[in-house]
Amino acid sequence: MYLRSCCFFLYMEIPFRPITLDARSEIMCYTLSGPYRNCDFAFANMYSWQFLYRSEYAVVEDTLFIRFYLDGRRPAYMIPRGTRPLRESIALLRADASALGHTLCLLGISEEGRAAIDDACPGEFRFVVERDYADYIYLREELAALSGKRFQPKRNHINQFLKKYPDYRYLPLTSELVAECLRFEDEWLASQTGSGEDLSLERQAITRALTRFDDLELSGGTLWVGGRLVAFTYGSPITDDTFGVHVEKADASFEGAYAMINREFARTLPAAYRYVNREEDLGIPGLRQAKLSYHPFRLQEKMAAICWHARQGTPPEPLPLEARVADGSAPLSLRRATDADRPAVMDLWQTCFHDDPRFLRLFFDRKFSPDRSYLVVRGDKLCSALHHLPYMLSLWDGEEPLSYWAGLSTAPEERGRGLMATLMTHAFSLLGRCGFPLVALIPAEASLYDYYARFGFETTFFCRHYRYVVGGEFSCNGVGLTAAGHDMVQLSRDWACLTAATPCRVLHDADDFAVICADARLAGGEVWQARRPDATLCALAVAVPRDAALHLLEVCALDAPSLAQMLMALAARYGVREISFSLPEGAGVEDSLAGLLPGLVCESAGKCPSGMVRIVDAGRLLGSYATACPGRSFTLRLRDELLPSNAGVYTIKEGRSCKQPLSVARDTVCDYDFDIRTFTRWLLVEGVTPAPYLSLMLSE
C-alpha cells in the first residue's frame, strides 16, 4: 500500500492556479506560522510581482506549493510548507518540473530550508548561494531606538533632519494617501539614472500593492515637511515574529529623510515583531552599504537548490557552495566581483597564468569589469574567478550575442573540489537570462578541451598552422606597408571588410582594436596594413617579433596574392627569414599560397582546435536559424543534461521554430536526435561554410 501511494504522489498533477487577492488568507495560514523569514514568503510580495513571475499556488493535503517562472518560461519553486513529508512534496515538484521539460529548481532557500532539504533528500540537490539576494534581517528594537555607538552616524543624520525641518510630520500611510505616494514615486523614478527596466518593473509592483492597500492589509508610514511628502514606506508580515519592509523611498535632497522614515516606521510596529526583514540589496553597491550600515542581526543568505541527477557522462557534482569544509573554515559563496576585489583577482590570475605584468595591467585596465566577473570566495579569500567579455558573432546574415570567457582560474590549494564546475554552471544560467545564447572560450592547454567538453562545450573553431621560410633576396612586391595609426574605428572597419567572406566570425569593434594594438606594442610588435598602389587596402596583420622570427597573431587578406605580398613585405620590414602564422580552417588559399611562396610549409598534420562554444539558449538560436532559412523543414530532438531548459523537441517549418517538452513529445518521430555537443557541431560547424572564425581574443 505504501509503495502504491508513493507512485501516486510522484505522478499526481499539482493543481496550480494564479495567486490572486482571494488566495491571501489560504496562503498566509501556511507562511505566518512557518520557520522561513525570507521576504519571498510575504504574500504582499507574491501578489505585487505576480504580473512578472506569473506566480501560482496550490494546496495539496495540507501543504502549500508555490510555482513561478523565470524569463517567462523556466519554472522555479519555493520550498513547500505544510504537514506533508517534505520528501513526498519534493517528489511532486520534481514530476511537475519534468512535465514542463525542466530540472527541479527551488529558489530563495534559507539555511533552515537547506537543512530541511538535505535531511529529506540527502545528496540529491546542489546548492548555489547568491550574495546579491541575501535578506537583511534586523532587530526591531534596534531600528526603533538606534542606541549605542554603532548607530551614532544614524542619529547624526536624524538630528540634522530635525534641525533643518522642525515642522516635519510623520503620518501612518493609509489608502487616502496612496495617490500622493504614487505621485512621489513618479518623481523619484524620473530622478534616477540607473537601470531603467528594473525600476519600471518596481513601479508596476508598487502600483499593484498600493492600489490594493487595504485588501493586502499593508502597514506603512509617510514623512512630510510642510505640505510636501518627502518619504514613504510600507510592508507586511512574513511570519508571526518577522515584519517585511517591502518599499522605502525618500527624497535624498532632504538630508536624513531615509534614516528618519526608517526609525519612525520601526517605532510603530507591534512588539510581537521581533525581527524586521528589509529585503535584498540586489548587488547595488550604494544599497548594500546603506543596509550594512544598520548592522543587521542576520544576513540571511538565500540559495538555489537544484536537483542533481547523477548520470553517466555528466560532470561530477560540484561542491555545494555554502558547505563548510572539514576544518571549520568560512563557508563558500558565489558573487559578482567589486572594485575592491581587483587586487585579489589579479593575484589569482598571475598565480595561474604567469603572464607579462604589463599585459595583466592592460587587461585589468581595459577589459576587466567587476559586474562581468564571477567569483567563488571563502570568507575574505578568493578561490575561483571567471571573466565574461561580451562580443557579437556574425551568424546567418545576422548577429548573435556571444560571451567569451577569460581567466578561468582556481587557487592551487582549492583545486579538485568542483568550484570551477559550479562557477561555470551558475554563469551559464546568469548569461542565458542576460540574453547571451552562446559562450566561447579558448582552453589554456590542449588537455582542457576534454575537461570543458564535460560541460557541453564543443570544439567549434579550427585553424591550420603555417611557417614561411624566406628564400633568396627580399623582393619588392608592389604593396605599401603602414602601421595602423590611431584611428581604431577605421581599423575595425578595415578588418571587418577583409574578413567579410567568413560569415560566422567573432566581431571586433574600435575599443577591441585599441586593446589589440596596445597588446601587440607591449610585445614589441605592431598592427600593419598593406595597400596596393591605388591605395586599396588588401591585407592586415598583427605582428610580434619572436627571437629571429616573426609571429602573426592575426593575418587576413582579400585574396591569396595579397596575403603573399603582405608576408613578403613583413619579412622585409623586420629583416627576418621566418614567419609563423595561422589561418582559419577552410580559408581555401593553401594551394594558391604554396605556388606564390615556395618556402611555405603547413605544420599541421590536420586541422588544429582553436576554441570551443557552449550553447546556452538553443531555442533562440533555432529561432534565428529558422528565420534565416525559411525553406528548411525538420524536427529535432535535443538533450542537455546540464541545462535542461535547452532540452525539447523543436519543429522548424516556414521560417518558425516551435518547441515541445521532451515529456510531451516523447513519441514524436524526429529527423535529428542530438545531445548538446553534437547539436553544436551540426549547427555551427557542419552547417557553416567557411568554418567559424575566432581570433584576436588576447589569448596569446
C-alpha angles and dihedrals in degrees: 000000000000093000092049089051091051091053090050091051092048097056100031113120114236109229098227119183132177119280107250134165089265089064094059101098094040093052096041094054086069100038102044094058094041130106096237115098094181116137087232090073094061107108091215089061093047091051098041094053097037090104090064103036099032087227117201136183140197135183114215121177094339094314128115120224123189123194128180137164133244117211087002094286117048113085121224130175142207120232109276119252124207147060098302113104108266093230091058091046091051090050088057092050092047090055091046093051091046091052087056091050097254142108115250112266123181115196134196092034113170125203089266090051092049091053091049092050092047090051093048098039109019113199095358098105137050118210127218119193119211112195093197091067099047114128120235109223120189137181108257092219092056093051091048097046103030088196128162135042094291092066098043092108090054092050089050090056091049092048090052090051092049091048095050098038109032090158094063121133131202113206130177113254110249133172089263089065097047095096091053091049091051090050089050090049090053091053092046091050092050090055094055123095098186133094102341098192094050092049091047090054090048089052090056091050092049091049091048091052100041096047087057095040097136096039090054091044091228123178123212149148140224132208121211135189109196103319094331126104108226102169143008137181139179142177147155141224119285098180134353090273102030128071120196122218103208102177136018121173130173140168101252091204086075100075112228095013094124093049091046098051090045094053097041094050092048089054091058096053116105117257089242087078105078093171135047119202110205092183130225136334094215090217093291105147097215093046091048092052092048093051093046091050089068090060102235118226087221134008096210109206116210126202145184116251108207120190109240120213110194104211131159112273097021121115117270114268110275120235110270102253097223095048117118116231122237095263091062096246123152120299121261120246138177123228145143118273125255131206088261089062094060098096093048092046091050091049091051091048092051092046090055103036108023093215127176104279089230091058090047091055090047093052095047093044096047110020108024117098121174094217090055096049121085122202141190110211136179107207104307094340121102111223106169138005139190127184123209116206116187120226138156124243119208107228135162093351090307139071133255127194113252128192113214113201120215135174098022098180141161126190109256094240091052098052123116094037099098096251096134090045091057093042092053093045091051092046091053089059095046095048093046089056089049092056102261108134093178136049122193133186141166112227112234091228137014095255091062093067089078091046094054091043087067088066096051099270114143126198102251106156121067136174143175123234121227137187122201116200111194115225127197124349124345108262130218102245106186099249129107117228119210134170116249096251122196105302099104093169091060091042092055089049091050092051091048090052094050094048097040091106088069104075096192110054140128108256126225127205132200094276090053092053092049088059092041091054092046091050093050092049092050087061092048093259138113144211109249134196125201120207132185122235089268088058093251111150108238107164144012130197139179103214129190123179115233117186106304094339138069125239121201114211088189136004127173132166143176092248144344096276090052091050091049091049091049091052093049092046091052092048089054093044094053097031093232131143097207134052125182122198144148133230127199116261110268096024087138098213103101097099093044092047093050089057093048097042112040091186095059116122126183105219095188118094085201139342113318123220113245105170148352137230132207118198109222099173111032093170093060093048093048089049090054090045092052091050092050094045105039092164095061122095126181144125121239131191114207128191124192117170096185097045106030090179087076094054120100146089111284124199116201113196138145094355095310136102122213125187132204126184115258091240091057097043098038093127096045114123107232133198090216133028114193143168114216096268097049088045090054091049092048094047103039106023111027093034097047126076122218097027121262115278128219121176145140094038095140089250098132 
